[in-house]
Amino acid sequence: MIALDYQPYSIVEDRGFKNLLYTLKNKYKLPTRQYISSTAIPQLYSKQLSLLKEEINTELNSIQSISFTFDKWISGTQQPYTSLTTHYLMKQFKLRNKTLACKCFPGEYTEKSIFLKIKFMVNEWNIDILNLNIPIYMATENTRNISCALNYCNSNDTLHHYLCAAHTLQMAIEDALKENNIGSLLKKVLLNYNSL
């Protein structure tokens, strides 16, 4: 219930929740917040993780290619994060999308650190991207350090790197806004648009 409804662990201490359970079964003893956070949730996570790893490994035996999306960003609290998602087609064109990782990424975003992070995140799922015998497609933001990092992964030419079109467009817009005459050009466009 806590996981499905995104409830805080402290729900087991809420008076209304306690009253509801007491009304339903007055002899039931509620678990503590400590038990939920240190035992129940970690056990549930571990069980689901094992099932998901088994599912992915079984499915990888029958696919003809695999795709990944890799992203990095800074959170609102200025913490650096990375995420890795996999995408692949099963028979009858059933699309599978699985988020493999969303982790804090302290330190510099160097080519080597990005390569090691991607390799580590994929290896946690028993996927060896350096030795897969199927085409691998990777979509990332348009930065030089990520492109160079993926060159490390491409020792057997099975990795195909694609740059995110939205990120590339955003970079073009930011560059255009830095131009000296862009402000007056935008004013002219807005004036012409408003006169229509």
PyMOL commands that place a pseudoatom at each C-alpha (Angstrom):
pseudoatom trace, name=CA, resn=MET, resi=1, chain=A, elem=C, hetatm=0, pos=[0.000, 0.000, 0.000]
pseudoatom trace, name=CA, resn=ILE, resi=2, chain=A, elem=C, hetatm=0, pos=[2.795, 2.416, 0.885]
pseudoatom trace, name=CA, resn=ALA, resi=3, chain=A, elem=C, hetatm=0, pos=[4.599, 1.717, -2.404]
pseudoatom trace, name=CA, resn=LEU, resi=4, chain=A, elem=C, hetatm=0, pos=[1.476, 1.660, -4.602]
pseudoatom trace, name=CA, resn=ASP, resi=5, chain=A, elem=C, hetatm=0, pos=[-0.038, 4.842, -3.193]
pseudoatom trace, name=CA, resn=TYR, resi=6, chain=A, elem=C, hetatm=0, pos=[3.251, 6.717, -2.596]
pseudoatom trace, name=CA, resn=GLN, resi=7, chain=A, elem=C, hetatm=0, pos=[2.487, 7.091, 1.093]
pseudoatom trace, name=CA, resn=PRO, resi=8, chain=A, elem=C, hetatm=0, pos=[5.124, 8.116, 3.650]
pseudoatom trace, name=CA, resn=TYR, resi=9, chain=A, elem=C, hetatm=0, pos=[6.332, 5.508, 6.139]
pseudoatom trace, name=CA, resn=SER, resi=10, chain=A, elem=C, hetatm=0, pos=[4.813, 7.626, 8.882]
pseudoatom trace, name=CA, resn=ILE, resi=11, chain=A, elem=C, hetatm=0, pos=[1.299, 6.633, 7.743]
pseudoatom trace, name=CA, resn=VAL, resi=12, chain=A, elem=C, hetatm=0, pos=[1.484, 3.798, 10.283]
pseudoatom trace, name=CA, resn=GLU, resi=13, chain=A, elem=C, hetatm=0, pos=[1.588, 6.482, 12.999]
pseudoatom trace, name=CA, resn=ASP, resi=14, chain=A, elem=C, hetatm=0, pos=[-1.349, 8.533, 11.663]
pseudoatom trace, name=CA, resn=ARG, resi=15, chain=A, elem=C, hetatm=0, pos=[-4.358, 8.565, 13.987]
pseudoatom trace, name=CA, resn=GLY, resi=16, chain=A, elem=C, hetatm=0, pos=[-6.927, 8.167, 11.192]
pseudoatom trace, name=CA, resn=PHE, resi=17, chain=A, elem=C, hetatm=0, pos=[-5.102, 5.190, 9.692]
pseudoatom trace, name=CA, resn=LYS, resi=18, chain=A, elem=C, hetatm=0, pos=[-4.795, 3.544, 13.122]
pseudoatom trace, name=CA, resn=ASN, resi=19, chain=A, elem=C, hetatm=0, pos=[-8.513, 4.075, 13.746]
pseudoatom trace, name=CA, resn=LEU, resi=20, chain=A, elem=C, hetatm=0, pos=[-9.383, 2.538, 10.374]
pseudoatom trace, name=CA, resn=LEU, resi=21, chain=A, elem=C, hetatm=0, pos=[-7.344, -0.599, 11.065]
pseudoatom trace, name=CA, resn=TYR, resi=22, chain=A, elem=C, hetatm=0, pos=[-8.649, -0.846, 14.618]
pseudoatom trace, name=CA, resn=THR, resi=23, chain=A, elem=C, hetatm=0, pos=[-12.222, -0.670, 13.260]
pseudoatom trace, name=CA, resn=LEU, resi=24, chain=A, elem=C, hetatm=0, pos=[-11.489, -3.425, 10.738]
pseudoatom trace, name=CA, resn=LYS, resi=25, chain=A, elem=C, hetatm=0, pos=[-9.547, -5.694, 13.092]
pseudoatom trace, name=CA, resn=ASN, resi=26, chain=A, elem=C, hetatm=0, pos=[-8.962, -4.421, 16.579]
pseudoatom trace, name=CA, resn=LYS, resi=27, chain=A, elem=C, hetatm=0, pos=[-6.366, -7.091, 17.502]
pseudoatom trace, name=CA, resn=TYR, resi=28, chain=A, elem=C, hetatm=0, pos=[-4.048, -6.246, 14.593]
pseudoatom trace, name=CA, resn=LYS, resi=29, chain=A, elem=C, hetatm=0, pos=[-0.782, -4.664, 15.746]
pseudoatom trace, name=CA, resn=LEU, resi=30, chain=A, elem=C, hetatm=0, pos=[0.527, -2.089, 13.296]
pseudoatom trace, name=CA, resn=PRO, resi=31, chain=A, elem=C, hetatm=0, pos=[4.191, -2.341, 12.259]
pseudoatom trace, name=CA, resn=THR, resi=32, chain=A, elem=C, hetatm=0, pos=[6.377, 0.592, 13.244]
pseudoatom trace, name=CA, resn=ARG, resi=33, chain=A, elem=C, hetatm=0, pos=[7.800, 3.153, 10.854]
pseudoatom trace, name=CA, resn=GLN, resi=34, chain=A, elem=C, hetatm=0, pos=[11.270, 1.732, 11.641]
pseudoatom trace, name=CA, resn=TYR, resi=35, chain=A, elem=C, hetatm=0, pos=[10.155, -1.789, 10.606]
pseudoatom trace, name=CA, resn=ILE, resi=36, chain=A, elem=C, hetatm=0, pos=[8.598, -0.465, 7.380]
pseudoatom trace, name=CA, resn=SER, resi=37, chain=A, elem=C, hetatm=0, pos=[11.692, 1.543, 6.390]
pseudoatom trace, name=CA, resn=SER, resi=38, chain=A, elem=C, hetatm=0, pos=[14.435, -0.861, 7.488]
pseudoatom trace, name=CA, resn=THR, resi=39, chain=A, elem=C, hetatm=0, pos=[12.853, -4.287, 6.889]
pseudoatom trace, name=CA, resn=ALA, resi=40, chain=A, elem=C, hetatm=0, pos=[9.597, -4.424, 4.898]
pseudoatom trace, name=CA, resn=ILE, resi=41, chain=A, elem=C, hetatm=0, pos=[10.479, -2.005, 2.061]
pseudoatom trace, name=CA, resn=PRO, resi=42, chain=A, elem=C, hetatm=0, pos=[14.061, -3.306, 1.573]
pseudoatom trace, name=CA, resn=GLN, resi=43, chain=A, elem=C, hetatm=0, pos=[12.730, -6.893, 1.438]
pseudoatom trace, name=CA, resn=LEU, resi=44, chain=A, elem=C, hetatm=0, pos=[10.056, -5.910, -1.085]
pseudoatom trace, name=CA, resn=TYR, resi=45, chain=A, elem=C, hetatm=0, pos=[12.622, -4.000, -3.154]
pseudoatom trace, name=CA, resn=SER, resi=46, chain=A, elem=C, hetatm=0, pos=[15.059, -6.918, -3.138]
pseudoatom trace, name=CA, resn=LYS, resi=47, chain=A, elem=C, hetatm=0, pos=[12.339, -9.377, -4.192]
pseudoatom trace, name=CA, resn=GLN, resi=48, chain=A, elem=C, hetatm=0, pos=[11.100, -7.137, -7.020]
pseudoatom trace, name=CA, resn=LEU, resi=49, chain=A, elem=C, hetatm=0, pos=[14.661, -6.448, -8.168]
pseudoatom trace, name=CA, resn=SER, resi=50, chain=A, elem=C, hetatm=0, pos=[15.403, -10.186, -8.444]
pseudoatom trace, name=CA, resn=LEU, resi=51, chain=A, elem=C, hetatm=0, pos=[12.202, -10.800, -10.399]
pseudoatom trace, name=CA, resn=LEU, resi=52, chain=A, elem=C, hetatm=0, pos=[12.942, -7.908, -12.762]
pseudoatom trace, name=CA, resn=LYS, resi=53, chain=A, elem=C, hetatm=0, pos=[16.541, -9.037, -13.351]
pseudoatom trace, name=CA, resn=GLU, resi=54, chain=A, elem=C, hetatm=0, pos=[15.323, -12.541, -14.151]
pseudoatom trace, name=CA, resn=GLU, resi=55, chain=A, elem=C, hetatm=0, pos=[12.677, -11.148, -16.527]
pseudoatom trace, name=CA, resn=ILE, resi=56, chain=A, elem=C, hetatm=0, pos=[15.192, -8.946, -18.354]
pseudoatom trace, name=CA, resn=ASN, resi=57, chain=A, elem=C, hetatm=0, pos=[17.764, -11.733, -18.675]
pseudoatom trace, name=CA, resn=THR, resi=58, chain=A, elem=C, hetatm=0, pos=[15.144, -14.106, -20.079]
pseudoatom trace, name=CA, resn=GLU, resi=59, chain=A, elem=C, hetatm=0, pos=[13.889, -11.510, -22.543]
pseudoatom trace, name=CA, resn=LEU, resi=60, chain=A, elem=C, hetatm=0, pos=[17.414, -10.567, -23.691]
pseudoatom trace, name=CA, resn=ASN, resi=61, chain=A, elem=C, hetatm=0, pos=[17.849, -14.074, -25.092]
pseudoatom trace, name=CA, resn=SER, resi=62, chain=A, elem=C, hetatm=0, pos=[15.108, -13.505, -27.660]
pseudoatom trace, name=CA, resn=ILE, resi=63, chain=A, elem=C, hetatm=0, pos=[15.649, -9.922, -28.841]
pseudoatom trace, name=CA, resn=GLN, resi=64, chain=A, elem=C, hetatm=0, pos=[17.470, -8.773, -31.951]
pseudoatom trace, name=CA, resn=SER, resi=65, chain=A, elem=C, hetatm=0, pos=[18.615, -5.346, -30.688]
pseudoatom trace, name=CA, resn=ILE, resi=66, chain=A, elem=C, hetatm=0, pos=[18.496, -3.207, -27.569]
pseudoatom trace, name=CA, resn=SER, resi=67, chain=A, elem=C, hetatm=0, pos=[18.238, 0.540, -27.005]
pseudoatom trace, name=CA, resn=PHE, resi=68, chain=A, elem=C, hetatm=0, pos=[19.225, 2.709, -24.076]
pseudoatom trace, name=CA, resn=THR, resi=69, chain=A, elem=C, hetatm=0, pos=[18.604, 6.310, -23.135]
pseudoatom trace, name=CA, resn=PHE, resi=70, chain=A, elem=C, hetatm=0, pos=[21.157, 7.949, -20.855]
pseudoatom trace, name=CA, resn=ASP, resi=71, chain=A, elem=C, hetatm=0, pos=[20.660, 11.337, -19.279]
pseudoatom trace, name=CA, resn=LYS, resi=72, chain=A, elem=C, hetatm=0, pos=[22.388, 13.495, -16.701]
pseudoatom trace, name=CA, resn=TRP, resi=73, chain=A, elem=C, hetatm=0, pos=[21.056, 16.522, -14.883]
pseudoatom trace, name=CA, resn=ILE, resi=74, chain=A, elem=C, hetatm=0, pos=[21.327, 18.654, -11.751]
pseudoatom trace, name=CA, resn=SER, resi=75, chain=A, elem=C, hetatm=0, pos=[18.470, 18.399, -9.234]
pseudoatom trace, name=CA, resn=GLY, resi=76, chain=A, elem=C, hetatm=0, pos=[16.783, 21.358, -7.558]
pseudoatom trace, name=CA, resn=THR, resi=77, chain=A, elem=C, hetatm=0, pos=[19.112, 20.805, -4.591]
pseudoatom trace, name=CA, resn=GLN, resi=78, chain=A, elem=C, hetatm=0, pos=[22.145, 20.975, -6.930]
pseudoatom trace, name=CA, resn=GLN, resi=79, chain=A, elem=C, hetatm=0, pos=[22.853, 17.233, -6.747]
pseudoatom trace, name=CA, resn=PRO, resi=80, chain=A, elem=C, hetatm=0, pos=[24.108, 15.640, -10.004]
pseudoatom trace, name=CA, resn=TYR, resi=81, chain=A, elem=C, hetatm=0, pos=[22.091, 12.641, -11.231]
pseudoatom trace, name=CA, resn=THR, resi=82, chain=A, elem=C, hetatm=0, pos=[22.153, 10.173, -14.105]
pseudoatom trace, name=CA, resn=SER, resi=83, chain=A, elem=C, hetatm=0, pos=[19.502, 7.812, -15.382]
pseudoatom trace, name=CA, resn=LEU, resi=84, chain=A, elem=C, hetatm=0, pos=[19.585, 4.848, -17.713]
pseudoatom trace, name=CA, resn=THR, resi=85, chain=A, elem=C, hetatm=0, pos=[16.557, 3.275, -19.376]
pseudoatom trace, name=CA, resn=THR, resi=86, chain=A, elem=C, hetatm=0, pos=[16.420, 0.307, -21.707]
pseudoatom trace, name=CA, resn=HIS, resi=87, chain=A, elem=C, hetatm=0, pos=[13.968, -0.242, -24.538]
pseudoatom trace, name=CA, resn=TYR, resi=88, chain=A, elem=C, hetatm=0, pos=[13.507, -3.340, -26.682]
pseudoatom trace, name=CA, resn=LEU, resi=89, chain=A, elem=C, hetatm=0, pos=[10.892, -5.131, -28.739]
pseudoatom trace, name=CA, resn=MET, resi=90, chain=A, elem=C, hetatm=0, pos=[9.611, -8.594, -27.946]
pseudoatom trace, name=CA, resn=LYS, resi=91, chain=A, elem=C, hetatm=0, pos=[7.795, -10.851, -30.384]
pseudoatom trace, name=CA, resn=GLN, resi=92, chain=A, elem=C, hetatm=0, pos=[4.508, -9.460, -31.694]
pseudoatom trace, name=CA, resn=PHE, resi=93, chain=A, elem=C, hetatm=0, pos=[6.111, -5.994, -31.327]
pseudoatom trace, name=CA, resn=LYS, resi=94, chain=A, elem=C, hetatm=0, pos=[5.549, -5.744, -27.571]
pseudoatom trace, name=CA, resn=LEU, resi=95, chain=A, elem=C, hetatm=0, pos=[7.647, -2.804, -26.407]
pseudoatom trace, name=CA, resn=ARG, resi=96, chain=A, elem=C, hetatm=0, pos=[9.487, -3.144, -23.114]
pseudoatom trace, name=CA, resn=ASN, resi=97, chain=A, elem=C, hetatm=0, pos=[10.810, -0.069, -21.261]
pseudoatom trace, name=CA, resn=LYS, resi=98, chain=A, elem=C, hetatm=0, pos=[12.693, -0.509, -18.025]
pseudoatom trace, name=CA, resn=THR, resi=99, chain=A, elem=C, hetatm=0, pos=[14.418, 2.136, -15.931]
pseudoatom trace, name=CA, resn=LEU, resi=100, chain=A, elem=C, hetatm=0, pos=[17.648, 0.459, -14.916]
pseudoatom trace, name=CA, resn=ALA, resi=101, chain=A, elem=C, hetatm=0, pos=[19.057, 3.245, -12.784]
pseudoatom trace, name=CA, resn=CYS, resi=102, chain=A, elem=C, hetatm=0, pos=[18.534, 6.736, -11.464]
pseudoatom trace, name=CA, resn=LYS, resi=103, chain=A, elem=C, hetatm=0, pos=[21.496, 7.563, -9.270]
pseudoatom trace, name=CA, resn=CYS, resi=104, chain=A, elem=C, hetatm=0, pos=[23.462, 10.405, -7.817]
pseudoatom trace, name=CA, resn=PHE, resi=105, chain=A, elem=C, hetatm=0, pos=[26.615, 11.052, -9.866]
pseudoatom trace, name=CA, resn=PRO, resi=106, chain=A, elem=C, hetatm=0, pos=[29.113, 13.021, -7.773]
pseudoatom trace, name=CA, resn=GLY, resi=107, chain=A, elem=C, hetatm=0, pos=[32.323, 14.258, -9.324]
pseudoatom trace, name=CA, resn=GLU, resi=108, chain=A, elem=C, hetatm=0, pos=[33.169, 15.477, -12.798]
pseudoatom trace, name=CA, resn=TYR, resi=109, chain=A, elem=C, hetatm=0, pos=[31.387, 14.373, -15.950]
pseudoatom trace, name=CA, resn=THR, resi=110, chain=A, elem=C, hetatm=0, pos=[34.542, 13.177, -17.688]
pseudoatom trace, name=CA, resn=GLU, resi=111, chain=A, elem=C, hetatm=0, pos=[34.575, 10.735, -20.589]
pseudoatom trace, name=CA, resn=LYS, resi=112, chain=A, elem=C, hetatm=0, pos=[35.999, 8.005, -18.372]
pseudoatom trace, name=CA, resn=SER, resi=113, chain=A, elem=C, hetatm=0, pos=[33.634, 8.603, -15.439]
pseudoatom trace, name=CA, resn=ILE, resi=114, chain=A, elem=C, hetatm=0, pos=[30.606, 8.589, -17.753]
pseudoatom trace, name=CA, resn=PHE, resi=115, chain=A, elem=C, hetatm=0, pos=[31.778, 5.387, -19.454]
pseudoatom trace, name=CA, resn=LEU, resi=116, chain=A, elem=C, hetatm=0, pos=[32.353, 3.685, -16.087]
pseudoatom trace, name=CA, resn=LYS, resi=117, chain=A, elem=C, hetatm=0, pos=[28.967, 4.863, -14.797]
pseudoatom trace, name=CA, resn=ILE, resi=118, chain=A, elem=C, hetatm=0, pos=[27.108, 3.525, -17.851]
pseudoatom trace, name=CA, resn=LYS, resi=119, chain=A, elem=C, hetatm=0, pos=[29.028, 0.243, -17.695]
pseudoatom trace, name=CA, resn=PHE, resi=120, chain=A, elem=C, hetatm=0, pos=[28.335, -0.108, -13.963]
pseudoatom trace, name=CA, resn=MET, resi=121, chain=A, elem=C, hetatm=0, pos=[24.611, 0.659, -14.310]
pseudoatom trace, name=CA, resn=VAL, resi=122, chain=A, elem=C, hetatm=0, pos=[24.215, -1.869, -17.128]
pseudoatom trace, name=CA, resn=ASN, resi=123, chain=A, elem=C, hetatm=0, pos=[26.349, -4.525, -15.397]
pseudoatom trace, name=CA, resn=GLU, resi=124, chain=A, elem=C, hetatm=0, pos=[24.111, -4.329, -12.327]
pseudoatom trace, name=CA, resn=TRP, resi=125, chain=A, elem=C, hetatm=0, pos=[21.469, -5.929, -14.560]
pseudoatom trace, name=CA, resn=ASN, resi=126, chain=A, elem=C, hetatm=0, pos=[23.874, -8.603, -15.881]
pseudoatom trace, name=CA, resn=ILE, resi=127, chain=A, elem=C, hetatm=0, pos=[24.016, -6.930, -19.285]
pseudoatom trace, name=CA, resn=ASP, resi=128, chain=A, elem=C, hetatm=0, pos=[27.523, -6.789, -20.716]
pseudoatom trace, name=CA, resn=ILE, resi=129, chain=A, elem=C, hetatm=0, pos=[27.289, -4.034, -23.347]
pseudoatom trace, name=CA, resn=LEU, resi=130, chain=A, elem=C, hetatm=0, pos=[30.903, -4.552, -24.350]
pseudoatom trace, name=CA, resn=ASN, resi=131, chain=A, elem=C, hetatm=0, pos=[30.197, -8.138, -25.423]
pseudoatom trace, name=CA, resn=LEU, resi=132, chain=A, elem=C, hetatm=0, pos=[26.586, -8.156, -26.609]
pseudoatom trace, name=CA, resn=ASN, resi=133, chain=A, elem=C, hetatm=0, pos=[26.310, -9.707, -30.056]
pseudoatom trace, name=CA, resn=ILE, resi=134, chain=A, elem=C, hetatm=0, pos=[23.298, -7.635, -31.052]
pseudoatom trace, name=CA, resn=PRO, resi=135, chain=A, elem=C, hetatm=0, pos=[23.075, -4.020, -32.200]
pseudoatom trace, name=CA, resn=ILE, resi=136, chain=A, elem=C, hetatm=0, pos=[22.975, -1.516, -29.327]
pseudoatom trace, name=CA, resn=TYR, resi=137, chain=A, elem=C, hetatm=0, pos=[21.395, 1.901, -29.798]
pseudoatom trace, name=CA, resn=MET, resi=138, chain=A, elem=C, hetatm=0, pos=[22.073, 4.689, -27.318]
pseudoatom trace, name=CA, resn=ALA, resi=139, chain=A, elem=C, hetatm=0, pos=[20.257, 8.033, -27.268]
pseudoatom trace, name=CA, resn=THR, resi=140, chain=A, elem=C, hetatm=0, pos=[21.888, 10.770, -25.198]
pseudoatom trace, name=CA, resn=GLU, resi=141, chain=A, elem=C, hetatm=0, pos=[22.078, 14.505, -24.912]
pseudoatom trace, name=CA, resn=ASN, resi=142, chain=A, elem=C, hetatm=0, pos=[24.364, 16.281, -27.341]
pseudoatom trace, name=CA, resn=THR, resi=143, chain=A, elem=C, hetatm=0, pos=[27.588, 16.718, -25.368]
pseudoatom trace, name=CA, resn=ARG, resi=144, chain=A, elem=C, hetatm=0, pos=[31.137, 15.911, -26.370]
pseudoatom trace, name=CA, resn=ASN, resi=145, chain=A, elem=C, hetatm=0, pos=[32.037, 14.075, -23.143]
pseudoatom trace, name=CA, resn=ILE, resi=146, chain=A, elem=C, hetatm=0, pos=[29.156, 11.601, -23.564]
pseudoatom trace, name=CA, resn=SER, resi=147, chain=A, elem=C, hetatm=0, pos=[30.038, 10.994, -27.222]
pseudoatom trace, name=CA, resn=CYS, resi=148, chain=A, elem=C, hetatm=0, pos=[33.648, 10.309, -26.271]
pseudoatom trace, name=CA, resn=ALA, resi=149, chain=A, elem=C, hetatm=0, pos=[32.563, 8.054, -23.390]
pseudoatom trace, name=CA, resn=LEU, resi=150, chain=A, elem=C, hetatm=0, pos=[30.479, 5.934, -25.750]
pseudoatom trace, name=CA, resn=ASN, resi=151, chain=A, elem=C, hetatm=0, pos=[33.499, 5.451, -28.015]
pseudoatom trace, name=CA, resn=TYR, resi=152, chain=A, elem=C, hetatm=0, pos=[34.976, 3.349, -25.179]
pseudoatom trace, name=CA, resn=CYS, resi=153, chain=A, elem=C, hetatm=0, pos=[31.910, 1.077, -25.377]
pseudoatom trace, name=CA, resn=ASN, resi=154, chain=A, elem=C, hetatm=0, pos=[32.119, 0.615, -29.121]
pseudoatom trace, name=CA, resn=SER, resi=155, chain=A, elem=C, hetatm=0, pos=[35.067, -1.753, -29.402]
pseudoatom trace, name=CA, resn=ASN, resi=156, chain=A, elem=C, hetatm=0, pos=[33.158, -4.186, -31.641]
pseudoatom trace, name=CA, resn=ASP, resi=157, chain=A, elem=C, hetatm=0, pos=[31.147, -1.598, -33.636]
pseudoatom trace, name=CA, resn=THR, resi=158, chain=A, elem=C, hetatm=0, pos=[27.773, -2.761, -32.334]
pseudoatom trace, name=CA, resn=LEU, resi=159, chain=A, elem=C, hetatm=0, pos=[26.981, 0.514, -30.524]
pseudoatom trace, name=CA, resn=HIS, resi=160, chain=A, elem=C, hetatm=0, pos=[25.112, 3.171, -32.483]
pseudoatom trace, name=CA, resn=HIS, resi=161, chain=A, elem=C, hetatm=0, pos=[24.969, 6.568, -30.784]
pseudoatom trace, name=CA, resn=TYR, resi=162, chain=A, elem=C, hetatm=0, pos=[22.109, 8.979, -31.494]
pseudoatom trace, name=CA, resn=LEU, resi=163, chain=A, elem=C, hetatm=0, pos=[21.888, 12.525, -30.193]
pseudoatom trace, name=CA, resn=CYS, resi=164, chain=A, elem=C, hetatm=0, pos=[18.657, 13.732, -28.637]
pseudoatom trace, name=CA, resn=ALA, resi=165, chain=A, elem=C, hetatm=0, pos=[16.918, 15.991, -31.162]
pseudoatom trace, name=CA, resn=ALA, resi=166, chain=A, elem=C, hetatm=0, pos=[15.227, 18.038, -28.420]
pseudoatom trace, name=CA, resn=HIS, resi=167, chain=A, elem=C, hetatm=0, pos=[18.558, 18.715, -26.680]
pseudoatom trace, name=CA, resn=THR, resi=168, chain=A, elem=C, hetatm=0, pos=[20.211, 19.672, -29.967]
pseudoatom trace, name=CA, resn=LEU, resi=169, chain=A, elem=C, hetatm=0, pos=[17.345, 22.063, -30.764]
pseudoatom trace, name=CA, resn=GLN, resi=170, chain=A, elem=C, hetatm=0, pos=[17.564, 23.566, -27.262]
pseudoatom trace, name=CA, resn=MET, resi=171, chain=A, elem=C, hetatm=0, pos=[21.297, 24.171, -27.732]
pseudoatom trace, name=CA, resn=ALA, resi=172, chain=A, elem=C, hetatm=0, pos=[20.628, 25.874, -31.090]
pseudoatom trace, name=CA, resn=ILE, resi=173, chain=A, elem=C, hetatm=0, pos=[17.991, 28.114, -29.487]
pseudoatom trace, name=CA, resn=GLU, resi=174, chain=A, elem=C, hetatm=0, pos=[20.337, 29.057, -26.628]
pseudoatom trace, name=CA, resn=ASP, resi=175, chain=A, elem=C, hetatm=0, pos=[23.090, 29.897, -29.113]
pseudoatom trace, name=CA, resn=ALA, resi=176, chain=A, elem=C, hetatm=0, pos=[20.687, 31.986, -31.186]
pseudoatom trace, name=CA, resn=LEU, resi=177, chain=A, elem=C, hetatm=0, pos=[19.526, 33.917, -28.121]
pseudoatom trace, name=CA, resn=LYS, resi=178, chain=A, elem=C, hetatm=0, pos=[23.141, 34.874, -27.389]
pseudoatom trace, name=CA, resn=GLU, resi=179, chain=A, elem=C, hetatm=0, pos=[23.428, 36.676, -30.717]
pseudoatom trace, name=CA, resn=ASN, resi=180, chain=A, elem=C, hetatm=0, pos=[23.470, 40.494, -30.475]
pseudoatom trace, name=CA, resn=ASN, resi=181, chain=A, elem=C, hetatm=0, pos=[20.588, 41.229, -32.857]
pseudoatom trace, name=CA, resn=ILE, resi=182, chain=A, elem=C, hetatm=0, pos=[18.186, 38.559, -31.657]
pseudoatom trace, name=CA, resn=GLY, resi=183, chain=A, elem=C, hetatm=0, pos=[16.321, 40.905, -29.278]
pseudoatom trace, name=CA, resn=SER, resi=184, chain=A, elem=C, hetatm=0, pos=[15.380, 43.383, -32.003]
pseudoatom trace, name=CA, resn=LEU, resi=185, chain=A, elem=C, hetatm=0, pos=[14.479, 40.536, -34.376]
pseudoatom trace, name=CA, resn=LEU, resi=186, chain=A, elem=C, hetatm=0, pos=[12.139, 39.002, -31.778]
pseudoatom trace, name=CA, resn=LYS, resi=187, chain=A, elem=C, hetatm=0, pos=[10.465, 42.402, -31.224]
pseudoatom trace, name=CA, resn=LYS, resi=188, chain=A, elem=C, hetatm=0, pos=[9.845, 42.743, -34.971]
pseudoatom trace, name=CA, resn=VAL, resi=189, chain=A, elem=C, hetatm=0, pos=[8.388, 39.237, -35.159]
pseudoatom trace, name=CA, resn=LEU, resi=190, chain=A, elem=C, hetatm=0, pos=[6.082, 39.928, -32.194]
pseudoatom trace, name=CA, resn=LEU, resi=191, chain=A, elem=C, hetatm=0, pos=[4.940, 43.254, -33.669]
pseudoatom trace, name=CA, resn=ASN, resi=192, chain=A, elem=C, hetatm=0, pos=[4.175, 41.635, -37.017]
pseudoatom trace, name=CA, resn=TYR, resi=193, chain=A, elem=C, hetatm=0, pos=[2.411, 38.724, -35.289]
pseudoatom trace, name=CA, resn=ASN, resi=194, chain=A, elem=C, hetatm=0, pos=[0.267, 41.064, -33.156]
pseudoatom trace, name=CA, resn=SER, resi=195, chain=A, elem=C, hetatm=0, pos=[-0.763, 43.108, -36.210]
pseudoatom trace, name=CA, resn=LEU, resi=196, chain=A, elem=C, hetatm=0, pos=[-2.218, 40.006, -37.956]
for i in range(1, 196): cmd.bond("trace and resi %d" % i, "trace and resi %d" % (i + 1))
show_as sticks, trace
zoom trace
